[in-house]
Amino acid sequence: MREQGAGLPLLMINGMGTNVERWGRAELELAASARTIVFDCPGTGRSETPLWPRSLPALAELVVALLDELGHARVDVLGFSFGVSLAQQLVKDAPARIRRLALVSTSCGWGAMPGARSAWRRHAAGLRSPALGARLLVELALAQQGADADARPLGPP
């Protein structure tokens, strides 16, 4: 977990398979006008705590507890990819805690498109191999756009 900058608090929730470093220059630029808060959600980044079998409501509770620990009554939230789902859960479960919401790289839901479930499974398995993980992310993006990732050969990236 890292906080930096000054101004209104901005909680930045990264995607699955990434860590807080994913924000890079964006975090630094946002910290010029906001108090950025980045963390690795359980099951993501460098967190040693597994994501599963946690539910989104359970993860949202952990985020609210983090905000309490940091002393932030209300925050702006920026969610990326998996972070979008968690950000939406926060709005649903703790609307009084969220001032504004920005959603980046959204989807219609985990496994909602044909081929998405198997692409997610292969992506999760491939995260230990950056080249394979990148190829699987492409397959996942195709699956989320309605293409059948299962019909595409899994070749070199």
N, C-alpha and C positions, 0 to 999 in steps of 0.2 A: 504494500500500500504506500502511496506517495501523495502528498499534498504540496502544491506550490502555487505561487502567485497571490494576488490580492483581489478582492471584489466579491461578487456573489458566488457562492459555491456551485461548481459544475462537476457533477458526477459523470465520469466517462467509463462506460461498460464495454469492454472489448469482446471480440468474437471468440468462439471456440477454436482451439488450435493456435491461438496467439497469446501474447503476454502484454504487459503494460508498455513494453517498448514499441509495440505496434503503432502507438499514437505518434511517436517521433516528433517531428517538427510541429505538427498540429497542436500537440500538448503545450509545447513551448510558446507558440503564438497565442493560444487561448489563455495561457497563464499571464499574459501581459494585461489582460482585462478581467480575469476571473480567477477564483480560487479553485484550481483544478484538483480533482480527486480521482486517482486511478488505482485500481486494485485488480488482482487476479482472482476471479470468482472461483469457487471450488470446481475442480475439474478442468480449469482452463489455465493457460500460461504456466507459471511456475508453482502454482498451488499444489501442495502435496495431498490435499484433501480431495477424494474422488467426487465427481459430480453425481454419479448415479448411486443410489436410487433416489436422490433428491428430486423434488418436484419444483416447478417454477415458483409456486407459492412459498415453499420452504426457503428457496434461494432469496426471494424477495424479503422474507423475514430477516435473513442474515444481513442483507443490505441495509434494512432499516436499523438493525442493531449497530452496524458500522456507523451509520449517520448519527445515531444517538451517542456512540462512543466518541465521535469527533466533535459533537456539539452542534450539529447542523439540523435545525428544525425544518428548513425547506431548501431544496436544491433544484437547479436546472439539471436535466439528465440528457446525455448524449449516448445513444446506444448504437453499436455497430454489429451487424450480423446477429449472432446469438444474443448479443447485448440488447438488441431490439426487443426480443421476446421478453427478456427480463425487465427491461424498461417499461414495457406495456403492462407486465404483471404488477410492477410497482404502482403505476397509475391506477390500476384496478383495486389493489389492496390497500394502498396508503395515499389516496389522492391529495390529502392535505399536505403531504410532504414534498410534492412535486410542483414547482413553479412553472417551468416550461419543459417541453420535450422535443428532442430532435432525433429522428430515426434515420440511420444510414445503412444501406445494403439490406433492405427488408426482404422477407419472403412471405408466402401465404401460409406458412406453417411447416413444421418438421414432417417430412415424408408425405406431404399432401399431393405432390406431383408424381406421375409415373416415373419409376426409376430412382426417385430421390432417396428412399430408404436404403437401398443397396449402395448408392453413391456415398451416403453419409457413413455407412459401415466401413466401406473401403477407405474413405477419407480418414476416419478415426484410426484405422489400422495403419495407414500410411504416414501418419504424422511424425513417426520416428525417422522417416526418410524424406528430406526436404524436396527432392526431385519428384518422388512418387506422390507426396502430399500435394504438391502444386498441381500435378496432372489431375489428381482426384478432385481438387477444388474446382477445376475447369469442368469436370464431369458433373459436379454438384450444381454449378451455376447453370449448365445446360439442362439438368433435370428440373431445376426450379423454373426455367423458362418454358417448360413443357416438352422438351426433347427427351427421348428415352435414353438415359445414360447407359442402361443395361445393354442396349443394342450397339453401343460404340465399343470398338476394341480398346483395351487398356494397353496402349503402347507407350513408348518412351515419351517424356515430356517434350 
